[in-house]
């Protein structure tokens, strides 16, 4: 595969951002994450949603017109217009227990004691972990595997499915050689 416009999607902590950054580095093209557009920068982060029109406008201004880029994260439910700019989807999966362990480790590094009992982010963290665990539940009302699978049927280009258990360099090689 030559450098193109790739959207890397999957469950939280399935490796989308890590894989997208590595692919972008391999191609020497820009990488962006949908969270950078979806959320207004705050401390703590991920508390204020940016209006949908502003998200799409920023994406159009910053990177969509480029010939090649890699975007990680979900645009399901708000970013369908940008799919016209995507050449290929990469759908990341990994064993749910591995994914949740990755997520817990990531959150601990990011927030430290703030997510433990008595910390100012403890409740938010527990709610987030519960939400993230729902991804594999078929009737989960939030972003889920079932909804992602259905959403991907609306994309007319190629979809590359990848289990993110192997090392990132191997995953990048698989994608580039596909």
Protein Blocks (a to p, Z undefined) as FASTA:
>chain_A
ZZdddddeddehilmmmmmmmmmmmnopacddfklmmpccdddehkbccdfklmmmmmmm
mmmmpmbdcdedjfehjlmmmmmmpfbdcdddddfklmmmmmmmmmmmmnmmmlmghiak
lmmmmmmmmmmmmmmpmklcbdcfklmmmmmmmpmbdcddddfkbcfklmmmmmmmZZ
